[in-house]
């Protein structure tokens, strides 16, 4: 499996690419490649963007720059890149990322296009299979969104997360019926008069299971206990 990320800021991915589950995925044969649009631009002076037609604020990443980067990395015609892999544009105008989409994107090669400035020229639609947003708010660029997406995707790769039970029990996964995970506690059993729910200390596994099941999907604070 290969993950190819196109960005103006490859350094933004340094921390992410060093995370244990990402490192483990790489040991399992997953290639994480970071590509800088500027390295492949056919324009002089490393130009990658231009003013929007019709006027208005900001700059737009040029479609010829995107095509040149895809062709420089994959060879062939940029429109054919998506024949062999999902090609995702990160954009606030895209379909909202969820667990099901992350699972889908983890099944094969994946190419991710990050935008900056006001985004990518709309004709990028000719090159992509998916346009994905991570939520209804605007970020300054696609890099943080891409890392959110890639983190969710890498967690779905068999063996990337050391304890498979923790992925099976992840919030929103089919294993939890799409619910949020139950709340977790650890030592100390009491702190500032804030107790851990007694059932978790009881050693009664069936009661613990029942308590957790009852709390799936609840983002509410735990009931106060005297
Ligand atoms: Cl994918 N990109 C940007 N720039 N902002 C976003 C987003 C993506 N998803 C939510 N906000």
Boltz pocket constraint, residues with backbone or C-beta under 6 A from the ligand:
constraints:
  - pocket:
      binder: B
      contacts: [[A, 89], [A, 90], [A, 91], [A, 92], [A, 115], [A, 132], [A, 133], [A, 134], [A, 135], [A, 136], [A, 137], [A, 138], [A, 139], [A, 140], [A, 141], [A, 142], [A, 145], [A, 146]]
      max_distance: 6.0
